[in-house]
Amino acid sequence: MATKINYENNIFYLQTLLKTTKTGLTLEIDADYFREKLAADIFFLASALSATYASLKANTHLIKKKSYLRSLLRTKRDFAELAQNILERKLPLASSLTAEFSRLKICRAEQTRDIEEIKAHIEKRGQTDTTVESEVISSEEFRFLLTPTEDTGN
């Protein structure tokens, strides 16, 4: 059974979670209370970003695919930057996450690999899909095609 995936909202929600997580890491809050939650959020984001990308890659007939890939690319870049800032201990709570550094390095590497793949895919589609937008029928054209014509011959 096919399910409808709302990529735009999913990516927006991931962007929002990422910003909230980044903000949490910049605050000087009690690590004993929030360490586990922040770590869980970081690894959830990594997993959800990867799953979203895998789904987009598999969906070959998606009209707005390039737009979704661009949004996902920005979100993955933000995640990779956040992971790097944690690993470099540039954020106040980063030191409390040292036990997660090896796993975080793997997540950052996966996101970085995906970023390069997405960039290559967007560039490739930009070269080969120049006619796709002109092949999509607008709602105005669709109405014109379905409007009954008057027979003036009788």
C-alpha positions, 0 to 999 in steps of 0.5 A, spaced: 500 500 500 502 506 497 503 512 503 503 519 501 509 522 504 509 530 505 516 531 504 516 539 505 512 538 512 517 533 514 523 537 512 520 543 515 519 539 522 526 536 522 529 543 521 525 546 527 528 540 531 535 541 529 534 549 531 531 547 538 537 542 539 542 547 537 539 552 542 539 547 547 546 546 546 548 553 546 544 554 553 548 553 560 543 548 562 544 542 567 547 537 563 545 532 568 537 533 566 538 534 559 544 530 556 540 524 555 534 528 551 539 532 547 543 526 545 537 522 543 534 528 539 541 528 535 541 521 533 533 521 532 535 527 527 541 523 524 536 517 523 530 521 520 535 525 515 538 519 512 531 516 512 528 522 508 534 522 503 533 514 502 525 515 501 527 521 496 532 517 492 527 511 491 522 516 489 523 517 482 517 520 479 516 526 484 515 532 481 518 537 486 524 532 488 529 538 486 526 542 491 525 537 497 533 535 495 535 542 496 531 543 503 534 537 505 541 539 503 540 545 507 538 541 513 543 536 512 549 541 512 546 544 518 546 538 522 553 536 520 555 543 522 552 542 529 555 535 529 562 538 528 561 544 533 559 539 538 565 534 536 570 541 537 566 542 544 564 549 541 558 549 545 557 549 552 553 542 553 558 539 548 563 536 553 557 532 557 556 528 550 563 526 550 561 519 551 557 519 544 563 522 540 564 516 536 557 515 534 556 522 532 563 522 528 559 516 524 553 520 523 557 526 521 560 522 516 554 519 513 551 526 513 557 529 509 557 523 504 549 524 503 550 532 502 555 530 496 551 525 493 545 530 493 549 536 490 551 531 485 544 529 484 542 536 483 547 538 478 546 532 474 538 533 474 539 541 473 543 538 466 538 533 464 531 535 467 531 542 463 525 540 460 521 537 465 518 543 468 515 545 461 512 538 460 508 538 467 501 541 465 499 547 469 492 547 472 490 552 466 492 548 461 489 542 464 482 546 464 483 548 457 484 541 455 478 538 459 473 544 457 468 542 451 469 545 445 463 548 441 461 545 434 460 551 430 459 546 424 452 545 424 
